[in-house]
């Protein structure tokens, strides 16, 4: 295991026990410095496969590999002291069979030190979730809009409107009964988010769902204004660090071109200074 165990981090069973209590605070992280920033404030830190788009410039999460998740998971683990770390299982790493899922989930846990894995899917993934949890691999489920399935969902559309609500509710019940310790509800109507939260005995973690969920998660680069390729409706900007960074880089470039940087205080002389007495 490449990460130091976090003695104070909540366990999946403790997260499950938070059902109906103080809302769970969750954010993504992909690097050690960001992990260090979010750790004091979060219950759960997710190493999301959104890193493919946010860090690697991919058009979707479908090109993310196990190697990428392992590398970034280990980096995040080095920055955490108290939050529980969950790592996404990338596309095509678990859908083939429960046995395939177990091998890849065990690899992620071994290589990153994560406390749990997250996988997408509802009714069709219940058997796999049951298989993993029976073999000591805690699972966070993810239903509603599942980004790895955008080719079959027809894009990043709201899920569970009208008659489709029954399907999403069935997915929620299936993953809860299969043993998931929590479930992410992405991009579903608020009323459906509330209905699901009341209907199942595990915490719901909303992203574009309802304030009534048992917790909330956002992509950290979205909420900090660092990722600006597009802005989902649910991604509230708590800062505009991208704009601040652009201004700082522009100022640096201007000073370099004007030979104003480096200034005398930023360079070294020929002789070392005399030691202080």
MARTORPA-729551 format. One record per residue (C-alpha): chain; y, z, x; residue number from 1. Coordinates in steps of 0.05 Angstrom, whole numbers, m for minus. Example, Ala and Ser with C-alpha at 12.3 -4.5 7.8 and 13.67 -1.06 7.14 Angstrom:
! MARTORPA-729551
  unit      yy      zz      xx  pos
     A     m90     156     246    1
     A     m21     143     273    2
! end
This chain:
! MARTORPA-729551
  unit      yy      zz      xx  pos
     A       0       0       0    1
     A      67     m21      29    2
     A     111      28      m8    3
     A     121     103      m5    4
     A      97     138     m67    5
     A     152     167    m111    6
     A     131     238    m129    7
     A     185     246    m182    8
     A     176     179    m216    9
     A     153     182    m289   10
     A      82     160    m303   11
     A      63     109    m356   12
     A      37     167    m399   13
     A     104     203    m393   14
     A     140     139    m412   15
     A      95     133    m473   16
     A     112     205    m491   17
     A     186     186    m495   18
     A     173     149    m560   19
     A     228     167    m609   20
     A     266     208    m558   21
     A     324     194    m512   22
     A     326     119    m502   23
     A     293      92    m439   24
     A     341      59    m389   25
     A     311      m2    m355   26
     A     338     m55    m308   27
     A     309    m109    m264   28
     A     315    m107    m188   29
     A     290    m156    m135   30
     A     316    m128     m69   31
     A     320     m61     m33   32
     A     396     m53     m38   33
     A     397     m66    m113   34
     A     338     m20    m123   35
     A     377      35     m87   36
     A     436      24    m134   37
     A     397      25    m200   38
     A     346      79    m182   39
     A     389     141    m198   40
     A     406     114    m267   41
     A     340      83    m292   42
     A     274     108    m320   43
     A     240      41    m306   44
     A     257     m13    m255   45
     A     224     m79    m269   46
     A     212    m130    m215   47
     A     217    m188    m264   48
     A     194    m259    m254   49
     A     266    m276    m273   50
     A     275    m273    m197   51
     A     252    m345    m197   52
     A     316    m366    m233   53
     A     363    m311    m208   54
     A     345    m312    m134   55
     A     307    m376    m121   56
     A     345    m426    m164   57
     A     284    m448    m205   58
     A     296    m478    m274   59
     A     249    m428    m307   60
     A     200    m372    m290   61
     A     140    m420    m289   62
     A     145    m434    m214   63
     A     141    m361    m193   64
     A      81    m344    m151   65
     A      40    m281    m136   66
     A      67    m283     m65   67
     A     139    m281     m91   68
     A     124    m222    m137   69
     A      89    m184     m82   70
     A     145    m196     m31   71
     A     201    m174     m78   72
     A     160    m117    m107   73
     A     149     m87     m39   74
     A     224     m94     m24   75
     A     243     m59     m88   76
     A     193      m3     m76   77
     A     228      13     m10   78
     A     292      26     m48   79
     A     265      71    m103   80
     A     260     147    m102   81
     A     254     167    m175   82
     A     248     108    m223   83
     A     180      80    m244   84
     A     168      10    m218   85
     A     135     m44    m260   86
     A     120    m113    m233   87
     A     114    m177    m274   88
     A      50    m217    m270   89
     A      72    m289    m260   90
     A      51    m349    m301   91
     A     m22    m370    m293   92
     A     m41    m305    m258   93
     A     m74    m272    m318   94
     A     m85    m320    m376   95
     A    m151    m350    m353   96
     A    m193    m288    m363   97
     A    m190    m212    m362   98
     A    m226    m214    m295   99
     A    m173    m260    m266  100
     A    m119    m213    m293  101
     A    m153    m152    m262  102
     A    m158    m184    m193  103
     A     m85    m204    m192  104
     A     m59    m140    m223  105
     A     m98     m99    m173  106
     A     m69    m141    m117  107
     A       2    m128    m141  108
     A      m9     m54    m147  109
     A     m41     m51     m78  110
     A      12     m93     m43  111
     A      74     m65     m78  112
     A      56       6     m98  113
     A      79      m7    m169  114
     A      58      41    m225  115
     A      43     m14    m275  116
     A      45     m89    m288  117
     A      77    m128    m345  118
     A      46    m188    m378  119
     A      69    m233    m435  120
     A      32    m245    m500  121
     A       9    m209    m562  122
     A     m55    m218    m602  123
     A     m83    m268    m552  124
     A     m73    m219    m494  125
     A    m101    m157    m528  126
     A    m171    m165    m498  127
     A    m140    m171    m428  128
     A     m95    m110    m438  129
     A    m156     m70    m461  130
     A    m195     m94    m400  131
     A    m140     m74    m351  132
     A    m124      m6    m381  133
     A    m198      12    m382  134
     A    m198      m1    m307  135
     A    m138      43    m290  136
     A     m84     m11    m291  137
     A     m27      10    m337  138
     A       4     m48    m376  139
     A      72     m60    m404  140
     A      67    m115    m457  141
     A     120    m167    m473  142
     A     126    m202    m540  143
     A     176    m241    m581  144
     A     208    m293    m536  145
     A     160    m298    m478  146
     A     194    m341    m425  147
     A     129    m364    m393  148
     A     112    m398    m459  149
     A     177    m436    m469  150
     A     140    m503    m469  151
     A     101    m482    m531  152
     A     157    m442    m563  153
     A     206    m501    m558  154
     A     255    m467    m511  155
     A     291    m400    m511  156
     A     294    m391    m586  157
     A     298    m327    m627  158
     A     227    m308    m650  159
     A     205    m273    m714  160
     A     254    m301    m765  161
     A     231    m308    m836  162
     A     156    m315    m845  163
     A     147    m314    m769  164
     A     162    m240    m770  165
     A      90    m225    m790  166
     A      65    m259    m727  167
     A     109    m218    m681  168
     A      92    m154    m718  169
     A      18    m169    m710  170
     A      29    m181    m636  171
     A      63    m112    m629  172
     A       7     m77    m665  173
     A     m46    m113    m624  174
     A     m17     m94    m556  175
     A      m6     m22    m577  176
     A     m78     m16    m602  177
     A    m103     m49    m538  178
     A     m73       7    m496  179
     A      m5     m18    m471  180
     A      40      41    m455  181
     A     103       5    m478  182
     A     125     m64    m502  183
     A     185    m107    m488  184
     A     214    m140    m550  185
     A     255    m201    m529  186
     A     302    m241    m573  187
     A     279    m219    m642  188
     A     322    m203    m703  189
     A     348    m131    m703  190
     A     314    m114    m769  191
     A     247    m137    m741  192
     A     259     m96    m678  193
     A     270     m34    m721  194
     A     208     m50    m763  195
     A     164     m57    m701  196
     A     192       6    m670  197
     A     174      45    m732  198
     A     105      13    m739  199
     A      75      27    m670  200
     A      65      90    m630  201
     A      87      64    m562  202
     A     159      55    m538  203
     A     194     m10    m553  204
     A     242     m35    m500  205
     A     292     m84    m527  206
     A     326    m144    m495  207
     A     363    m181    m549  208
     A     328    m139    m602  209
     A     356     m76    m634  210
     A     396     m14    m614  211
     A     341      23    m652  212
     A     289       7    m599  213
     A     262      64    m556  214
     A     296      34    m495  215
     A     335     m25    m469  216
     A     329     m72    m409  217
     A     375    m124    m379  218
     A     371    m170    m319  219
     A     415    m134    m268  220
     A     447    m198    m243  221
     A     467    m215    m315  222
     A     500    m148    m329  223
     A     536    m148    m262  224
     A     563    m218    m270  225
     A     526    m244    m209  226
     A     483    m296    m246  227
     A     529    m344    m282  228
     A     487    m407    m293  229
     A     484    m386    m366  230
     A     497    m323    m406  231
     A     449    m301    m461  232
     A     483    m270    m522  233
     A     449    m203    m509  234
     A     470    m199    m436  235
     A     533    m156    m438  236
     A     574    m161    m374  237
     A     590     m93    m347  238
     A     624    m122    m285  239
     A     644    m190    m257  240
     A     619    m183    m186  241
     A     609    m257    m180  242
     A     684    m269    m188  243
     A     700    m213    m139  244
     A     652    m242     m88  245
     A     682    m312     m96  246
     A     752    m284     m83  247
     A     729    m246     m22  248
     A     692    m306       8  249
     A     753    m350      m5  250
     A     798    m299      31  251
     A     750    m298      90  252
     A     748    m374      95  253
     A     825    m378      93  254
     A     832    m326     149  255
     A     781    m362     192  256
     A     816    m429     184  257
     A     883    m396     199  258
     A     854    m360     260  259
     A     874    m294     228  260
     A     803    m269     232  261
     A     778    m239     277  262
     A     840    m197     291  263
     A     847    m156     355  264
     A     813     m96     323  265
     A     751    m138     309  266
     A     738    m162     380  267
     A     718    m128     446  268
     A     757    m122     511  269
     A     730    m132     581  270
     A     726     m58     599  271
     A     692      m2     560  272
     A     740      53     538  273
     A     744     115     580  274
     A     700     171     552  275
     A     737     226     515  276
     A     743     293     552  277
! end
